[in-house]
Amino acid sequence: MRSISSALQSAQESTSSTPYVWIFLTSADGGTQYNYSDRLIQLEHTEEPYNDSATIILYDNDGGIGDLLGYWLQIGYGYNCTPYGGGAQEYSETPRLWVKAQHTISREGDLFMVLFCEGMWTALQELDLITKGEPPAFRGVYEDISVYDIIEDILASVEFGDDAFSLEALATDDGIMDTFKPKLWLNESPFEPPAEVLYRLIAMTKSYLRAKPDLAFEVIYPQEADSADEIYYSNKPYYFYEYREITNTNVPNKIVVYANAGQDEEWSSIITAESEDAVSIAQYHTVTAHHIAADIDNQTDADNRASAIMSKIRGETLAGRLIIPHDCRVELYDKVAVYDARKEA
């Protein structure tokens, strides 16, 4: 959950506040900046686990908007907080986006500029990871360091102009992220982008990576026992307009991991680990997914891998669609609770 001031909190809980969206663009070299917040006509902004994008329509009847390709921005959402003891325009920033295309739209009486923007995961998908090994194939391996340390090293080594990605300090460990030391081969099929390698690493754990402003990432470990980051109510602020709750049957509902191929890769001392969702099995029937983890050489790590895979599947059991007045605190992987007074839940 993003931190905001008490004035901004009061403004967004009010039913009569004036919204504010911050559109501030900076050139790749940092030398040119434009504040186009007052030109904003329409904005469609999507934040997803491994992708984010935005389409921004700006008013340009004066023809004052030039070439913005390559410029970056961190869209800020907020309100005029003067009536609540705050600033005229307070906002909370979102992860970085880059302008990748722009369209000029001219019609009778109007001129608009449309910006198509892509985010940090897309940037990491565009590059080749060549931090290990030798040219031309750059085949290399990470070993004897934790998943967290590998992620940190990859982000720090990515060359992206004058900018640098970073990983925030680990706040909550899932027992794998800062402990498990995988043997991670790179570019076995040249060339791998950093985004795909990061996804492989995250899939080994019960955690997720969340993009932050200023090119930072943080590790998030959601747990069922977590308290709600935000609560929305039918009968008091913060209100919700509509909530649709969806429950799903987990398929697959049983995971089997085969580990320890051995140095000769003959699987003579195979290790097997299992994890299952008993509730889904009882509701439906057993649907097993098999996974190979050849480089894992002990039962504990094999058990953790099976448990990690199943935990990600269980995370899809409960879903929902919530429509609310804009809440600039919300981030991906926040735990949200909904209270409907008619159901007292």
BADREN-55857 format. One record per residue (C-alpha): residue in one letter; y, z, x. Coordinates in Angstrom, 3 decimals, decimal comma. Example, Ala and Ser with C-alpha at 12.3 -4.5 7.8 and 13.67 -1.06 7.14 Angstrom:
BEGIN
R:a:-4,500:7,800:12,300
R:s:-1,060:7,140:13,670
//
This chain:
BEGIN
R:m:0,000:0,000:0,000
R:r:3,405:-0,957:1,360
R:s:5,925:1,850:1,759
R:i:9,184:1,486:-0,164
R:s:12,242:3,666:-0,713
R:s:12,572:6,013:-3,669
R:a:15,448:3,878:-4,965
R:l:13,299:0,746:-4,898
R:q:10,485:2,650:-6,560
R:s:12,820:3,724:-9,377
R:a:14,218:0,210:-9,750
R:q:10,866:-1,458:-10,144
R:e:9,702:1,144:-12,667
R:s:12,799:0,553:-14,784
R:t:12,756:-1,992:-17,627
R:s:16,299:-3,228:-16,909
R:s:16,524:-3,771:-13,136
R:t:17,632:-7,016:-11,495
R:p:14,885:-8,564:-9,333
R:y:15,605:-9,859:-5,832
R:v:13,527:-12,230:-3,689
R:w:14,370:-12,530:0,021
R:i:13,964:-16,040:1,451
R:f:15,070:-15,878:5,096
R:l:13,928:-18,670:7,395
R:t:13,811:-18,608:11,210
R:s:13,246:-21,560:13,537
R:a:10,331:-21,614:15,993
R:d:12,622:-20,749:18,913
R:g:14,358:-18,007:16,939
R:g:17,746:-19,598:17,502
R:t:18,498:-20,771:13,957
R:q:18,258:-18,772:10,738
R:y:19,058:-19,417:7,098
R:n:19,211:-17,028:4,166
R:y:18,337:-19,141:1,131
R:s:17,667:-16,268:-1,256
R:d:20,494:-17,392:-3,545
R:r:19,091:-20,942:-3,669
R:l:15,695:-19,927:-5,050
R:i:14,698:-21,711:-8,266
R:q:10,926:-21,166:-8,376
R:l:8,298:-19,503:-6,220
R:e:4,505:-19,601:-6,300
R:h:3,078:-17,247:-3,664
R:t:-0,641:-16,577:-3,210
R:e:-2,189:-13,910:-0,982
R:e:-5,978:-14,130:-0,588
R:p:-8,415:-12,416:1,801
R:y:-8,585:-15,341:4,247
R:n:-5,735:-17,540:3,089
R:d:-2,148:-17,272:1,933
R:s:0,359:-19,896:0,910
R:a:3,580:-20,443:-0,974
R:t:5,446:-23,247:-2,707
R:i:9,186:-22,580:-2,753
R:i:11,661:-24,640:-4,771
R:l:15,276:-24,348:-3,618
R:y:18,486:-25,580:-5,227
R:d:20,100:-28,226:-2,971
R:n:22,800:-29,964:-5,016
R:d:25,200:-29,643:-2,079
R:g:22,697:-31,309:0,268
R:g:23,016:-28,365:2,616
R:i:19,319:-27,889:3,396
R:g:18,135:-29,737:6,476
R:d:14,839:-30,071:8,327
R:l:12,938:-26,779:7,990
R:l:9,530:-27,891:9,294
R:g:8,030:-25,203:11,529
R:y:10,428:-22,500:10,350
R:w:8,812:-19,174:9,424
R:l:9,582:-16,569:6,795
R:q:8,254:-13,289:5,402
R:i:8,992:-13,366:1,689
R:g:10,485:-10,097:0,498
R:y:10,191:-8,793:-3,044
R:g:12,532:-6,172:-4,431
R:y:15,412:-5,291:-6,709
R:n:19,099:-4,498:-6,773
R:c:18,884:-0,754:-6,129
R:t:22,592:0,180:-6,360
R:p:22,177:1,891:-9,782
R:y:19,441:4,057:-8,248
R:g:21,310:5,203:-5,154
R:g:19,997:2,492:-2,872
R:g:21,228:-0,762:-1,371
R:a:22,393:-3,840:-3,212
R:q:19,239:-5,666:-2,209
R:e:16,150:-3,771:-1,144
R:y:12,824:-5,486:-0,655
R:s:9,369:-5,212:0,886
R:e:8,205:-7,999:3,194
R:t:4,902:-9,857:2,994
R:p:2,848:-11,490:5,800
R:r:4,323:-14,414:7,710
R:l:4,303:-17,993:6,435
R:w:5,303:-21,234:8,120
R:v:6,892:-24,286:6,499
R:k:4,300:-27,043:6,957
R:a:5,781:-29,700:4,636
R:q:8,924:-30,235:2,615
R:h:9,781:-32,551:-0,243
R:t:13,176:-33,637:-1,533
R:i:13,335:-34,091:-5,300
R:s:16,272:-35,994:-6,751
R:r:16,813:-36,441:-10,453
R:e:19,808:-36,915:-12,723
R:g:22,206:-34,060:-12,092
R:d:19,937:-32,134:-9,732
R:l:18,708:-32,088:-6,141
R:f:15,937:-29,759:-5,021
R:m:14,108:-28,993:-1,789
R:v:10,448:-27,974:-2,061
R:l:8,878:-26,065:0,841
R:f:5,096:-25,884:1,248
R:c:4,165:-22,901:3,388
R:e:0,923:-21,638:4,928
R:g:0,074:-18,258:6,405
R:m:-1,537:-16,442:9,293
R:w:-5,175:-17,244:8,534
R:t:-4,356:-20,950:8,380
R:a:-2,561:-20,691:11,726
R:l:-5,660:-19,097:13,246
R:q:-7,811:-21,864:11,751
R:e:-5,798:-24,598:13,467
R:l:-6,415:-23,467:17,058
R:d:-9,415:-23,692:19,390
R:l:-10,652:-20,410:20,846
R:i:-10,897:-20,973:24,597
R:t:-10,606:-17,409:25,909
R:k:-14,112:-17,349:27,427
R:g:-16,139:-19,706:29,590
R:e:-15,013:-22,700:31,606
R:p:-13,742:-26,136:30,615
R:p:-14,601:-28,414:29,060
R:a:-16,918:-26,562:26,642
R:f:-15,529:-23,014:27,022
R:r:-18,861:-21,486:26,067
R:g:-18,638:-17,770:26,650
R:v:-19,834:-14,419:25,401
R:y:-18,395:-11,043:24,480
R:e:-20,674:-8,094:25,174
R:d:-20,494:-4,368:25,924
R:i:-17,318:-3,888:23,849
R:s:-16,943:-2,943:20,196
R:v:-16,220:-5,254:17,277
R:y:-12,719:-3,766:17,067
R:d:-12,034:-4,429:20,764
R:i:-13,230:-8,037:20,461
R:i:-10,948:-8,647:17,479
R:e:-8,042:-7,089:19,353
R:d:-8,724:-9,238:22,428
R:i:-8,996:-12,466:20,430
R:l:-5,740:-11,849:18,560
R:a:-3,896:-10,903:21,752
R:s:-5,118:-14,008:23,579
R:v:-4,214:-16,562:20,912
R:e:-1,356:-18,754:22,104
R:f:1,054:-19,500:19,283
R:g:4,350:-20,516:20,814
R:d:6,404:-17,483:21,745
R:d:4,789:-15,373:19,025
R:a:1,858:-13,016:19,504
R:f:-0,685:-11,736:17,011
R:s:-1,675:-8,079:17,192
R:l:-4,142:-5,574:15,725
R:e:-2,942:-2,188:14,499
R:a:-4,674:0,986:15,633
R:l:-7,868:1,762:13,752
R:a:-7,151:4,244:10,959
R:t:-10,616:4,632:9,389
R:d:-13,888:3,655:11,069
R:d:-16,854:2,483:8,999
R:g:-19,305:3,615:11,680
R:i:-19,703:0,024:12,894
R:m:-16,258:-1,349:13,694
R:d:-15,558:0,878:16,702
R:t:-19,184:1,612:17,625
R:f:-21,314:-1,521:17,415
R:k:-21,163:-3,737:20,522
R:p:-22,435:-7,191:19,565
R:k:-23,398:-10,006:21,870
R:l:-21,030:-12,612:20,513
R:w:-21,429:-16,181:21,760
R:l:-18,444:-18,519:21,487
R:n:-18,252:-22,288:21,085
R:e:-21,960:-22,954:20,922
R:s:-20,803:-25,862:18,781
R:p:-17,377:-26,683:20,263
R:f:-14,860:-25,787:19,254
R:e:-14,523:-22,638:17,150
R:p:-11,139:-21,579:15,749
R:p:-10,188:-17,887:16,046
R:a:-10,292:-17,481:12,252
R:e:-14,007:-18,356:12,073
R:v:-14,907:-15,990:14,909
R:l:-12,907:-13,180:13,299
R:y:-14,750:-13,795:10,038
R:r:-18,098:-13,594:11,863
R:l:-17,071:-10,263:13,355
R:i:-15,824:-8,810:10,070
R:a:-19,101:-9,838:8,393
R:m:-20,931:-7,494:10,791
R:t:-19,053:-4,501:9,355
R:k:-18,166:-2,802:6,078
R:s:-14,476:-3,431:6,759
R:y:-11,927:-6,176:6,140
R:l:-8,900:-7,600:7,960
R:r:-5,555:-7,457:6,184
R:a:-2,585:-9,555:7,286
R:k:0,704:-7,692:7,724
R:p:4,298:-8,737:8,471
R:d:5,277:-9,567:12,062
R:l:1,940:-11,254:12,862
R:a:-0,009:-8,001:12,708
R:f:-3,462:-7,376:11,238
R:e:-5,021:-4,087:10,248
R:v:-8,608:-3,047:9,597
R:i:-9,269:-1,792:6,059
R:y:-12,405:0,120:5,097
R:p:-12,499:0,461:1,274
R:q:-14,748:3,203:-0,093
R:e:-15,743:4,187:-3,621
R:a:-14,453:7,721:-3,013
R:d:-10,950:6,488:-2,145
R:s:-8,186:7,663:-4,440
R:a:-6,162:4,977:-6,205
R:d:-3,228:3,521:-4,281
R:e:-1,533:2,493:-7,519
R:i:-2,061:3,529:-11,154
R:y:-0,784:1,448:-14,065
R:y:-0,417:2,849:-17,584
R:s:-0,242:1,590:-21,144
R:n:2,102:4,367:-22,251
R:k:4,414:5,192:-19,311
R:p:5,730:3,693:-16,064
R:y:4,339:1,930:-14,155
R:y:3,374:-0,155:-17,222
R:f:0,860:-2,975:-17,344
R:y:1,039:-5,943:-19,715
R:e:-2,612:-6,917:-19,781
R:y:-5,833:-5,884:-18,094
R:r:-9,171:-7,651:-18,216
R:e:-12,093:-5,780:-16,657
R:i:-15,071:-7,763:-15,418
R:t:-18,431:-6,403:-14,328
R:n:-20,963:-8,594:-12,563
R:t:-24,647:-8,470:-11,759
R:n:-25,085:-8,419:-7,991
R:v:-27,048:-11,423:-6,744
R:p:-28,582:-11,109:-4,223
R:n:-29,374:-7,438:-4,757
R:k:-31,653:-6,887:-1,767
R:i:-30,952:-7,653:1,880
R:v:-33,558:-8,013:4,610
R:v:-32,417:-8,291:8,228
R:y:-34,703:-9,442:11,037
R:a:-33,552:-8,317:14,474
R:n:-34,570:-8,129:18,147
R:a:-35,617:-11,613:19,176
R:g:-36,102:-10,330:22,708
R:q:-34,948:-11,957:25,929
R:d:-37,709:-14,558:25,613
R:e:-36,779:-15,155:21,947
R:e:-40,427:-14,818:20,950
R:w:-39,805:-12,045:18,386
R:s:-42,721:-10,042:19,751
R:s:-41,058:-6,711:18,875
R:i:-39,307:-7,666:15,664
R:i:-37,192:-5,047:13,885
R:t:-36,774:-5,188:10,119
R:a:-34,080:-3,461:8,073
R:e:-33,474:-3,452:4,334
R:s:-30,754:-2,457:1,888
R:e:-30,797:-2,870:-1,888
R:d:-28,793:-2,252:-5,032
R:a:-31,212:-0,377:-7,279
R:v:-28,934:-0,623:-10,326
R:s:-28,741:-4,425:-10,183
R:i:-32,472:-4,693:-9,580
R:a:-33,157:-2,585:-12,670
R:q:-30,733:-4,677:-14,735
R:y:-32,073:-8,033:-13,615
R:h:-34,864:-8,501:-11,062
R:t:-35,117:-8,464:-7,279
R:v:-33,250:-11,308:-5,576
R:t:-33,655:-11,077:-1,815
R:a:-31,454:-12,652:0,845
R:h:-32,807:-12,811:4,392
R:h:-30,603:-12,608:7,478
R:i:-31,351:-13,024:11,177
R:a:-29,585:-10,864:13,776
R:a:-31,383:-11,947:16,925
R:d:-29,223:-10,009:19,390
R:i:-29,545:-6,622:17,657
R:d:-32,169:-4,655:19,585
R:n:-32,403:-1,290:17,797
R:q:-33,202:0,034:14,336
R:t:-29,871:1,815:13,811
R:d:-27,779:-1,301:14,307
R:a:-30,210:-3,327:12,188
R:d:-29,923:-0,780:9,363
R:n:-26,135:-0,865:9,664
R:r:-26,115:-4,660:9,443
R:a:-28,195:-4,657:6,250
R:s:-26,016:-1,922:4,766
R:a:-22,820:-3,778:5,706
R:i:-23,975:-6,992:4,020
R:m:-24,947:-5,132:0,870
R:s:-21,669:-3,197:0,789
R:k:-19,698:-6,462:0,696
R:i:-21,860:-7,674:-2,196
R:r:-21,409:-4,384:-4,083
R:g:-17,676:-4,829:-3,677
R:e:-17,909:-7,754:-6,101
R:t:-19,536:-5,696:-8,892
R:l:-16,254:-4,694:-10,540
R:a:-13,404:-7,151:-10,801
R:g:-10,372:-7,477:-12,990
R:r:-7,263:-9,419:-13,917
R:l:-4,144:-7,298:-14,184
R:i:-0,737:-8,544:-15,314
R:i:2,172:-6,220:-14,468
R:p:5,896:-6,335:-13,731
R:h:6,094:-7,186:-10,048
R:d:5,109:-4,259:-7,835
R:c:6,220:-4,898:-4,257
R:r:3,987:-2,102:-2,910
R:v:0,691:-3,868:-3,611
R:e:-1,369:-5,310:-0,753
R:l:-4,789:-6,875:-0,503
R:y:-7,634:-4,337:-0,634
R:d:-5,516:-1,656:-2,296
R:k:-7,437:0,371:-4,853
R:v:-5,858:-0,017:-8,271
R:a:-6,513:2,136:-11,336
R:v:-5,614:1,287:-14,929
R:y:-5,049:3,915:-17,639
R:d:-5,193:2,793:-21,272
R:a:-4,198:5,687:-23,553
R:r:-6,277:4,207:-26,383
R:k:-9,410:4,576:-24,295
R:e:-8,293:7,631:-22,303
R:a:-9,612:5,967:-19,124
//
